[in-house]
Amino acid sequence: MEPESTSASTVLVVDDDASIRDAIAEFLGSYGYTVHTAPNAANCERALLAAPTDLIVLDVMMPGEDGLSLCRRLAPAGTPILMLSALDDVTDRIVGLEVGAWDYLTKPFEPRELLARVRALLRRPVADRADPARGGVTFAGWWLDVEQRRLRDPGGRLIVLTEGEHALLAAFVARSGRVLTRDVLLDLARGIDAASYDRAIDIAVSRLRRKLADCDPTPLIETVRGVGYRFLPVVRPA
């Protein structure tokens, strides 16, 4: 496959294994990305201070401060984080997502899958990651005013949502493109009218999906098996 040109997005690769770190940097660099590397948390933070970064590829298992702890500290800044780990247990993936990772990739991985995930995360403009509670947003032809709790479908019709459905949709819209675990959704969507357990979220998502699909069949919410859900559309300020 021939390298493709891409915008000059900057990726920071953080991994204590120099061979993996350099291989990722070389591969992404061949596709036009500007890539910086760091072997640990301290060097990662210095790199972030030294230059703007569009995405962080972060290993979980590192000496000193591990990737989970670092991810938890970096996540509030809003830069997408793609976590890498040799641990393939569902629980490990869930923990990574719950501390703020946008996506999770298990080692060993196919380089083309890494590239696809990097592209997917970088496809979302910085403005799309902002808190939509500040005003109206659009996605896939829909319009949502979070503050006023008003939703219009692509045809302009006003859609009535329950408090729980609105809270769930607002949580998805604010984190478009991220895999959200059931526990995270329960915490974010406190208006859900059900007990706090995994099945409650599944039922709530099913009801929201059905209500949205009644107006427009375009798939908006993806099920990530064994982990949670991902909101698919790009979200933009209205």
Salt bridges, closest charged atoms under 4 A:
GLU4 OE1 - ARG119 NH2 2.82
ASP15 OD2 - LYS107 NZ 2.89
GLU45 OE2 - ARG73 NH1 2.70
ASP59 OD1 - LYS107 NZ 2.97
GLU65 OE1 - ARG73 NH2 2.81
ASP88 OD1 - ARG93 NH1 3.30
ASP103 OD1 - ARG117 NH1 3.09
ASP103 OD2 - ARG230 NH1 3.74
GLU110 OE2 - ARG112 NE 3.15
GLU113 OE2 - ARG117 NH2 2.58
ASP145 OD2 - ARG150 NH2 3.90
ASP153 OD2 - ARG157 NE 2.67
GLU165 OE1 - LYS211 NZ 2.86
ASP187 OD1 - ARG190 NH2 2.56
ASP202 OD1 - ARG182 NE 2.84
GLU222 OE1 - ARG230 NE 2.93
